[in-house]
């Protein structure tokens, strides 16, 4: 069983491929392709100054609040471990120097670069395939570069890219090689750091620990576990000590008790296979889309069976099970499965290409010579073409007139919003923090925590019917001198709540956004 950890002996064909595809000629193009695939949809959409996802604003605003001395769980709602705030902390600190929105733009660029790194690491792990290592690396790296779920998560600050990074670093240190003791501890630290960003990161950690035990390496499992436990303790314990009950409630209980969102299995599977974002990009013919998905699935199966990539297969199975069974599912969640899925696809393409070349050698030795890279790339032509077309047409986010809205709010001491991204793009979040304004970091997150209401059968009450939520939201929005709404239907405003807000005096309307003035006599106003 220990042979599974040793690199395979070199073969003539493999040596030829290594000369044909030297590493520097592989990594840089993959990195550049991945960065461009993450940059273009943002430029085609709302741009760096636009409003994209809700969560990215929450994480960056939370990092700014942490830099300003406010602690998650104790001082504001955060439904995840604190790792994302620590990662974004240095960039958030720049907001005091370069402005909120410029620091946020740098954070978006940094996560696009992180996506490029993940693409290269995916290729590096796929290179460990048993047949055609460089070929597997190229195929896996290119597929990851244009894979829609990865692009969805890696175009702005989100949790999933950091989970992917931790997993890939661990695989690079452990997979099909004999690691040293300190490398096993580092692999555990990488997996522990991933779990400190999103609790689902515990699942790959458990799979890796189980794998080490299966291959009869209990000491290695102990070192991996020690590295993970040490990292989790260092990153999470200070916040737990500051607010143990609140942290456990938000990170564990609130997540487990969330109502089902996007629960259809077929919808989740389409997201995992990268075809749920077609409304935002070029829609290929149905038959071509089916062919692309079928090819990817065939490559994954080939990678699992022909390459005998059992550890990566187990990781993929575990992550997919979590994605299918989790209470909520959003498109960017599917990025968690991207790396193991495409590592297997790369290995499968190399294995199928090698088998095709062996068949050619029997039928026509002249045609077979040196054809493994060509055959492998031909096999993956359909999915790469389809997903590249989707990416070219993707539009992320929508424009936001931050400068004009900020100018209209210049005389307002405190400004509130249902999305912290609006305050960031208006360069008001740092100002609100300095002035000790009332600031909700995760506004809608309150509906999973203290403002959660349920039917008698335990099912969460919709926001529109949740009177506690309606009162809490208006109490917060009316606590400043001005307020703006971004989420729209996502807030779940009841009709009377919407009418109350619409009756406020208007400071400015621009591009579909309205900044309202909150009269001084409104209940809840800070003075």
N, C-alpha and C positions, 0 to 999 in steps of 0.2 A: 504493500500500500504506500510505502514511502516513495516509491518510484513516481507517484503522481506529483511529487513536489520537485522532481529533478527535471531540468531542461532536456529535451530530446536530443539525441545525437544528430549532428548535422547530416543532411542529405545533399547530393550533388545539385538536385533541382532547387532545393532551398538556398544553397549557397549562390546559385546563379540569380535567384530572385533578389537576394540581399544586395548583389552587385547592381542589379537592374533598378532597384528602388532603394537607394541609400537613405538613411534616416533623415538627414537635413532636407532632402527633396520631398519628404512626405509630411513632416510635421508643420512646416511653415505654410504651405498651401492650405492644409486643413484648417489651421488656425485663422488664416485670413478669410477663408470661405465662411467659417462659422461666425466670425465677427461681422462680416458683411450681411449675412443672413439674419443677424439680430439687429443690425443697425437700420437696414433699409425699411422694414415695416414701420419703425418709429418715425423715420423721415417722411415716409409716405402718409403717415397718419397725423397725429397731433403734434409731432415734434417733441423735442426735449422739454419744452415748456408746456406740454399738454397734460391732460388728465388721463391716465391709463387705467391701471388697476386700483382698486380701493386699498388692498393690503400693502402695496409698496409705500404709500403715504403713511400708513400706520407704523410700519417698521422704522422709517426714517424719522418720523416725528417722535417715536419712542426713544430713538437714539439721541435726538436733540434734547429731549426731556431728561434723559439719563445724564448727559453731559452737563445740563443745568442743575443737577443735584436731586432730581426727582427719581424715585425708585419704582420700577414696575412691581405690580402686585400690591405694594404698600400705597403708592400714590396714584396709580392709574392702571386700567385694565390692560392686560396682555395675556392672550389665550395660548401662548406658546412659551417654551423655555427661553431664557434670556440671551442665547447665543447670537441671534441676529442683531440685537442691540449692540453687543460688544464688537461685532464685525463692522457695523456701520458707524460706531462711535467716532473713529478718527475723521471720517468724512463729515459726520454731523458737526464735529468741532470746527470744521472749516467754514461752516455757515456764518460764524461770527466775523470771519475775515472776508469772504467772497460773496456773501448773501445766501439766504436760504435756497433760492431756486438754482443758483449756480452750483452749490454743494450737492443738491439733489441730481442735477445733470451729471456731475462727476460720478455719483453713485450709480446712475444708470449705465454710464460708460464702463465703470468698473465691473459691473455684473455681466455686461456683454463680453468683456475680456475674460471674465471667469468662465463664460460659456465656451470661449475659444480654448481655454485651458482644459475644460472638461472634454471637449472634442479630441484634443491631442492625447489626453490620458486614456480615453476610450480606445483610441487607435493603439496606444502603447500596450494596453492590457490585451487587446485582440491579437497583437503580434505574438503572444504566447501560444497561439493555436498550434496544433500538432502538424498541420499541413499548410505550407504557404504562408508563413508568419507575416511577411511584409504585405502580401496580398490581402490577408485578413485585416491588417491594420488600415490599409487604404480604404477598403470597403466600409469598415466600421466607422472610421473617422469621417468619411464623406457623408455617410448616412446620418451620423449624429449631427454634423454641421447643418444639414437641411431638415432635420426632424422637427416637425411642427410643435410637439409638446415641449421639447427642449427649448426651442425658440420662444415659446410662450412664457416659460419660466425664467429664461436667462436674458430677457431684454430690459429688465428693471429689477430693483431689489426685491427678491422673494426668498423663501426658505429652501425650496427644492434644489436649487443649484449647489447650495452648501452641503446638503445631504448627499448629492451625487459626488461632489468633490471628496468628501470623507470616504465614501465607498470605494471610489476609484484609487485613492491613495493607498487604502488598505489592500486592495487587490494587487496593485503594483508591487507592494512589499511582500505579499504572501503567495500569490497565485502562480503555481507551477514553477516554483523555485525553492531552494532551501534557504530560508531567511535566517539571519542571525538573531540572537536574543533581543538586541536593542531594536531591530527592525520589527519584530513581533510586538514589542511594547509600543512602538510608533504607530503600527497599524491599529492597535487597540485604541490609542489616543485619537487617531483620525476618526474611528467609528464612534468613540465617545463624544468627540466634538460635534459630529453630525447629529447625535441624539440630543445634544444640548441646544440644537437649533430647532428641531422638530421631533417630537417624541416618537414618531414613526421610525426614526433612525435606530431605535432599539431593535427593530426586526432584523436588519442585516447583521447587526452585532450578534444576535442570538444564532443566526444561521452560520456565521463564521465560527463561533465558539463550538457549535454542534459539529461542524465539519472537521475541526481539529480533533475532536474526540473520536469521530468516525474513522479517521485515518491514524488513530492510535498515537496522538501527540498531546497528551494531557498537559505536559509542561508548557507547550506552546499555547494551548488554550488558556492556561493560567496567566501567562505573560500578556496575552491579548486582553483578557479580562481585567488584569491589573491596570494596564494602560488606559482602558476605557473608563474604569471606575475612578482612577485618579483625575482624569480630565473632566469628567462629569462633576466630580466633587469641587474641583477648583473653580469651574465656571458657574455652577449653580448654587453651591452652598451659601455664599454671602447673601444672595437674594432670598434664599429660603429662611435663613436666620432672621432676616429683617421682617419677613411676613410669611411665616410657615403655613398658616391656615389659608390665607388668600392665594398663595402660589399653588398649593395643592388643589384648591378648588378650581382655579382658572385653568391650570395646565392639564389636570386629570379629569376632575368631575365634570366641568363644563363641556369638555370635548366629548366625553362619553355620553352625555345627556343631550347632545345636539339633535335636533330633529333631522329626519332624512331629507337630503337635498340632492337632486339629480340621481335618484336611486335606481333608475333603469339599468339593468346589467348591460344591455346592448349599447346604450349610450356611453357607458363607462368603457366598454371594450373598444368602441370606435375612438374614444379619446386616447386610450392606451396605444392604439395602432396608428394614431396621428391623423385621423380624418375627420375630426369634429370641428375644425376651424375653417371649413371650406367657405362659409359665408363671407369671410373677410379676404379671400384670395381668389385666384383663378380656379374655376371649377373644371377639372378635366372631365372627359367623357366617362360615363359610369363604368363602362367595360374596362377602361384603362385604370381607373381607380381600384376596381376589384382585382385586376391583374397585379397591380403594385402591392396591394395588401397580401394577396396570395403568395407572391414571391417572397415577401418579408417573412411571412409565417413559415414557408418552406425552408428558408435559410435558417431560421431559428431552430426548427426541428432538426435540420441537418447538423447544425452546430452542436446541439445537445447530444445527438446520437452518434454521428460520425466522428466528431471531434472529441466526444466523451468529456465535454466541459461541464462536469456534474456540479461543481461549486457554483458557477455562474447560473446554471439552470435552476439550482435550488434557490438562489437569491432572486431570480426572476419570478419563480413560482410564489415565493413568500410575499414579494412586493405586490404582485398582481392580486393575490388573495386579500391583502390589506386594502388595496384600492377598490376591490369589488365589495368588500364587507363594511367599509367605513361608513359612518352615518352620512357624511357629506362628500361630494365629489365635484371638483371644478377642473377646468381644462389643464391648468398648470400642475395639478397633482400628478398627471400622467407622466411628467418628466422624471418622477422617481423610478419608473420602469425603463427609461430610455437607455441608460448605459448597459445594464445586463442584456436587454433585448438586442441591442445593436452589436454588442460584443459577440453574442451567439450568431447573429446574422453574418458578421464578418468571418467568423470561423466556419460557418456553414458554406459561405460562398467559396472559400478556399478549398474546402473538402470536396464540394461538388465539382469545382473546376478541375481538381486533381483527378477525380474519377473520370470526368469527361476527356481529359488529356490521355489518360490510360486507354480509354476506349479508342481514341483517335490513333494512338500508337499501333493498336492492333489493325485498325482499318486502313490507316494511311500514315506511316511513320514520318513522312515528309511534312505533312500538315501539323503534326503533333509537337514538333520541336519548339520548346520555349513558349508555349501558348497558355500557360497557367494564368498569368496576369490578364491576358486578353479575354479569356473565357470567363474569369471571375468578374471582370468589369462588365462584360456583356450580360451576365446573369442578373446583375444589379442595375442595369440600365433603366428598366421600367420604373422601379420605385424611386431611384434618384431623380429621374426626369419629372415624375409626377410631383414629388414633394418640392423640388426646386421651383416648379411652376407655381405651386401654391404659395411658396415663400415670396416669390417675386411680386405677387399681387396682394400680399397681406397689408392691412392697414391697422396699426395699433394706436389706440387712444384717440382723443379728439382735442381740437384746439381749445385753449383756455386763455382769455384776455387778462392775464395776471397783472400786467403793468397798469392797465386802465382801471381795473377794479381796485388795485392797491392805491392808486391816486385818489379814487373816490372815497377810500376808507382812511385817508391820511389824518383826518381830524378825529377819528374814533379811537378812544383809548384802548378798548379791547374789542376784538372781532372774533366771532364764533362761526363754525362751519360744521356740516355733517360729515365732512371728509377732511382730514388734516392735510391732504395733498393740496387743497385749495389754499390753505393758509401758507403752505410752503411756497407755492408758485406765486403768491401775492407778497412774498417776503415779510410775512406778518407773524410767523410762528415764533421766531426768536424774540421778537418784540413782545408778544403775549407772555412768553416765559419770563422775560426780564421784568415785566410789569406785574407779575404774579396774577395774571388773569386766570379765570376758570378755564381749564383746557381739558377736553376729553380727547385722549389719544386714539382710542378705538371706540368710536361712537356707537356703531351698531353692535359691537361686541358686548355691550351691556345687556342686550337681549338674550345672551347665552349665560349671563352671570346674574347679578342682583336684580335685574329687571325682567328675568324670565318668569313667565306665567304659563300654567299648563291646564289642560282639560282634566277632568276627573280620572280619565284613563292614562294620564301621564304624558300624552302627546303635547308638545309645545304649542302654545297659543300663537296664531299668526300676529305679526306686529300690528297690523291694522286693527285687530280686536283687543290688543293688549293695552289697557288703560294706563297701567303703571308705566309702560314704555312711552306712551304719548305724553304723559305728564312730565316724565323725566327729560325727554327730548326737548320739549318746549321750554322747560325750566333752564336747561343748559343753553339753548339757542338764544333765549332772551336775557341771559346773564351779561351779555356784552352790549356795546353801543351800536353794533351792526352785525348782521348775520347773512350767510349765503348758504344755499343748498346746492349740492352737486349730484347726489345719488339718485334723486327723483323717486321712482317707484321702489328702489332698494330700501328707502327709509320706512316704507310701510305706513305712510301718514294716513290717519283716519280723515274723513272728509271735513270734520269740524276743525281738526288741527291744521289741515291745509288752508282752510278759509282764514283761520286766525293769522297765519303767516302771510297770506296774500294781502291782508288788510293793513300790513305795516307800510309806512311811508317808503317809497323807493328812492334809493340814492343813485343807482345807475343800472341800466340794462344793457348787456352786450353779449352777442354771440349765443343767445339762449340762456345766459346766466343773469341772475338778479341779485343785487346787493341791497338789502333792506336796512333801514335805520330803525333801531329799537328805541322807542320813546322812554324817557327817564322814569315814567310812572308805571312801567311794566313790572309785574311781580317777578322777583328773582334777579333784577338788575343789580350789578355790582356798583358800588359807589366809592 
